């Protein structure tokens, strides 16, 4: 269960990083589809290597 919690923290950190990156680049619109697909890819790779 601790691994799932750390994975959730990692996904939140990546999502916040993407949001801050778009904000700092001056884009008015945030593409949440890229954030979700990035988190799904992260889940696939982390589950594959565990």
matplotlib code that plots the C-alpha trace (Angstrom):
import matplotlib.pyplot as plt

x = [0.0, 2.9, 4.1, 0.6, 0.8, 4.2, 3.1, 0.1, 2.4, 4.6, 1.6, 0.5, 4.0, 4.2, 0.8, 1.7, 5.0, 3.2, 0.7, 3.4, 5.4, 2.4, 1.8, 5.4, 5.5, 2.6, 0.1, -3.5, -5.0, -3.8, -4.1, -5.2, -5.2, -1.4, -1.2, -3.5, -1.7, 1.6, 0.4, -1.0, 2.4, 4.1, 1.7, 2.4, 6.2, 6.3, 4.0, 6.0, 9.3, 8.0]
y = [0.0, 2.3, 1.9, 3.0, 6.1, 7.1, 6.6, 8.8, 11.5, 11.2, 11.6, 14.7, 16.2, 15.5, 17.1, 20.1, 20.4, 20.3, 23.0, 25.3, 24.8, 25.8, 28.8, 30.0, 29.6, 32.1, 29.7, 30.7, 27.3, 24.2, 21.0, 18.4, 15.6, 15.7, 15.7, 12.7, 10.7, 11.5, 10.2, 7.1, 6.5, 6.9, 4.4, 1.9, 2.2, 2.1, -0.9, -2.6, -2.2, -3.1]
z = [0.0, 0.6, -3.0, -4.2, -2.0, -3.2, -6.8, -6.2, -4.7, -7.8, -10.2, -8.3, -8.4, -12.2, -12.8, -10.7, -12.6, -16.0, -14.8, -13.5, -16.7, -18.8, -16.6, -16.7, -20.5, -20.7, -22.3, -21.5, -21.8, -20.0, -22.0, -19.3, -21.9, -22.0, -18.2, -17.9, -20.7, -19.0, -15.7, -17.4, -19.1, -15.7, -14.2, -16.9, -16.7, -12.9, -12.7, -15.4, -13.5, -10.1]

ax = plt.figure().add_subplot(projection="3d")
ax.plot(x, y, z, "-o")
ax.set_aspect("equal")
plt.show()
